């Protein structure tokens, strides 16, 4: 395992990871010896040490005549993760207020068709976040294993917690596969905190696709997980047209599963 590379996942630069590991291995030591161990010059080392002190991973010991540096236990990394989690939670709460306000500014402009492209892993995460910002029902037509095989970690850590928090009601048309039934059971039937969901299925030999369709608010989107790309068309008429097509397919899909009372049922 490349420990230095792994440490960089915790908001550390390459030099910060090198200095932290050097200090951890040396124990109570001078800046000069830490610099030698990390193979960095002293000027750079001083700046990096100050940064790591601010991040709470190193501290100064002045009990002797010289200033020496000590690394906190690796358990301190839990604090880094917890602080990041708190920061993200606060940012998410602020976005609940900020995004609607920003949308009001955008709505004041003349309405026109808006096309947004998302590309790469980070782009797909942004796309998913936009989908979960919907104010009403989400309609999704998908071969679910195409998505879960690529984004399982993101789904567990971000997507599903946020979807449960917002209780976004969703109707799914799934390509009928064992993975789809397992997904419905694990994520919706067996989880009492899951948002309201209805699912129907279409035979794989009648319809199969690498892409998924999601309709929400005034948006119609297509995503292709295997290629890490998605396109969202924001247009009321286009979204309503696709919503009607979904309803037609919904009538002809079969084997409905419901996890709880659906808020849009009359």
Secondary structure by P-SEA (a helix, b strand, c coil): caaaaaaaaacccaaaaaaaaaaaaaccccaaaaaaaacccaaaaaaaaaaaaaaccbbbbccccbbbbbbccccaaaaaaaaaaaaaaaaaaaaaaaaaaaaaaaaaccccbbbbbbccaaaaaaaaaaaaccccbbbbbccccccccccaaaaaccaaaaaaaabbbbbbbccccaaaaaaaaaccccccccccbbbbbbbcccccccbbbbbccccccccccccccccccccaaaaaaaaaaaaaaaaacccccccccccccc
